[in-house]
Structures are given as structure tokens and as C-alpha cells.
Amino acid sequence: KLQPGGALIIFEKEIINDSKINEIVESCYLKFKLKQGFSIDEVLSKKFSLEGVMNTNTENQNIRLLMNAGFTQFETIMKYGEFHGYLCIK
């Protein structure tokens, strides 16, 4: 159990609130994966395997979940496309 004053670093894949921007970011990330040598079949296989297993939240939803878990301070330490890294203090 994390004690008061303890820190947690967490990285989450998030949904971007604006659906048009979310679509553009997802498209860019797909192109990045393909340029890294992954086949379209590999990318789609992973995407489908995560459906129903990995629940993706918005930034606000993740902050609310962290607050409900007792964290009182949050700072972005990295953000890249759909991925958001937080430093959280309890």
C-alpha cells in the first residue's frame, strides 16, 4: 500500500476528447507502427485482441480515478500522441 506522500509514475493510453483530433492522432500512430516494420495484420490483430480487455479513458476520467484512489497531486511528465505519463503524489 502506498503511504501518504508516496509517489506513483503511471503511463496511460487515453482517448482525446475531440473526436477529429483523436482520429488524426490514431492515424499518425498507425502510420508510425507500419514504418517501424509491423504489418497491418499485426497492428490489427493487437488492436482487436485489446478490444473489451483494455478500457481507454479520457484524461479527466483518469484524473478522477486517481483522485478516488487517494492521490492529491498530478503532473504530466510525458505526453506523446495518445499516451500520457503522470507523476502522482498520494
C-alpha positions, 0 to 999 in steps of 0.5 A: 500500500502506498503511504501518504506522500508516496509517489506513483509514475503511471503511463496511460493510453487515453482517448482525446476528447475531440473526436477529429483530433483523436482520429488524426492522432490514431492515424499518425500512430498507425502510420508510425507502427507500419514504418517501424516494420509491423504489418497491418495484420499485426497492428490489427490483430493487437488492436482487436485482441485489446478490444473489451480487455483494455478500457481507454479513458479520457484524461479527466476520467483518469484524473478522477480515478486517481483522485478516488484512489487517494492521490492529491497531486498530478503532473504530466511528465510525458505526453506523446500522441495518445499516451500520457505519463503522470507523476502522482503524489498520494 
